[in-house]
Amino acid sequence: MSSAHVYVRLNKGQTIGDISEGLLEDCAQLVKANSIQGNRYMLSCLLVQFVVSQESNKVNNIDVVYTPWYNLKKAASMDVGQVGFYNSKMVRTVRVEKRVNEIVNRLNKTKVERKPDLKAEREAVNAAERAERKLHMRDKKRREEMERLEKERQSEIRSYKGLMVAEKMTSNKQVASTNKSLQELEEDFM
């Protein structure tokens, strides 16, 4: 059975559960409208793919299946356009009661066909991800260095290193040479 496939590129950090009802409805309507037989479709995500699961564009009450792209299973023995799923628990469905021409017409009016340079786009995305990782690593190293310096400073403060400094010490000979009595020295001490 022939079915249309619609792919939705999610924003970074977005999951398949974050897809709005409106977007799901739009994708499901596109799948139904663009299916030769109309009702066996699939939507898959990050790309999300939508596929219908029934018969003919004229048929109502069809199920559109959607799943994350990495859950799509394609084998050499499968027909063109046919897909399976690695994990059936990740597959979700949305019911399309009937075709809504207003949605399909609105989407067709805003349709833009382009021939993307997929390699260049992938390289740009990879470069942006690398730059972001480098920035995070620099920040992490800077924070670790600041923490290390703070620990050193705190350990220096807590240590008794500064108490036994030769310049601050006085010997018994130095005390005896001041010509003060023992009682005067004790009074000066307190």
Secondary structure, 3 states (H helix, E strand, C coil): CCCCCEEECCCCCCCHHHCCHHHHHHHHHHHHHHCCCCCCEEEEECCEEEEECCCCCCCCCEEEEEEEHHHEECCCCCCCCCCEECCHHHCEEEEECCCCHHHHHHHHHCCCCCCCCHHHHHHHHHHHHHHHHHHHHHHHHHHHHHHHHHHHHHHHHHCCCCCCCHHHCCCHHHHHCCCCCHHHHHHHHC
